[in-house]
Amino acid sequence: MKIGIVCYPTFGGSGVVATELGKALAKEGHSIHFITYSQPSRLDFLSENLFYHEVDFHSYPLFEYPPYELALASKMVSVVKDEKLDLLHVHYAIPHASAAYMAKQILKTEGIYIPVVTTLHGTDITLVGKDASYEPVVTFSINQSDGVTAVSEDLRKETYASFRITNDIEVIPNFIDLEKFKKQKKDHFKKAICPNGEALVVHISNFRKVKRIGDVMSVFYNIQQEIPAKLLMIGDGPERAKAEKQARELGIHDNVRFLGKLEAVEEVLSVADLFLMPSEKESFGLAALEAMACEVPVISSNTGGLPELNVQGITGFLSNVGDVEDMTRKALFILDKNNLPAFKANALKRAKEFDISRILPLYESYYERVIKRVAGSVQLTGL
Ligand code: GMT
């Protein structure tokens, strides 16, 4: 198949999923055309099946807000035509689904019927999309997509509850490449960070409010009151400065290191003992899956799709959002040397259920069904 993938090319989870999906599809022999405003950060290998089309994006003094969506739709039109694509797969509804709708309508005037699949990732539904300033367009463009997928059952339900959706939504969970995300031998690194055998706690996110970074600091503060421990904070974003201040105020800054954005998070996760994800909302929790693939148990909130990934008392624990005391108790239980090995083994076992080799065929057969359905309805109705 020849597939166009539209996504945010940044460090966010939806961009990572879209890029890894494209890479895996390319390895299977499909031609994958990324259409984005800059090279996706994980598009890091050469393949004869991978292509990148940058959205040409010109500003003009009249534009206080340059119309990116129009430039994106125009690019989709030209790539679909030039590359003879079979399908467009857009990740994150805003503004990708509505730009795809516009491209589809333009192409239709030239007799080209391009099927569009939209994947909902989370905040495009649970936070941003619900806002009255976007809701009508989000509802319309989801309903106009030829296929819609959500990354968890919870997100599927929330989409139906929040919007007037007339389309079927297929759940295809996020995935992990276990070959890449397997525990690596990094003993020297562990020794450098935890010279006295301290427990190593890790948090990875884009440091936005929804991640409740303050809870990460509070849980860690409580943990290190009981046992020797270190915390690595990976990623960057608007809440970082506040978290660094909190670490200084709590007097734990010597035990906390902010590493910023890292490409090879698996190297750090390979030496971690516990992953913290106390998010307010989390449609799936890809970073938690990445941790589990490196044999790291997870303390998370019991929100969104997290209970579909993190299994209570098996791969870690789930607590109510904001219940820092409960998270601390459970973290200390996991870090007990009698309990840790079983949690680590269970985390890996669970991660294997989300291996790319299991999830990729779900996308491939979904694409085939959508392409067939669209072709069928074009034949039937001429539309
Ligand atoms: O909101 C974010 O954290 C970023 C966002 C994204 O789209 O880049 O992440 C969402 O999509 C990820 C990939 O599907 C999911 O693993 C995250 O759980 C989800 N984030 C939220 O729901 C907050």
Residues whose N, C-alpha, C, O or C-beta is under 5 A from the ligand:
A	BS01	GMT	G12 G13 S14 G15 V17 H121 G122 T123 V151 K281 E282 S283 F284 G285 L286
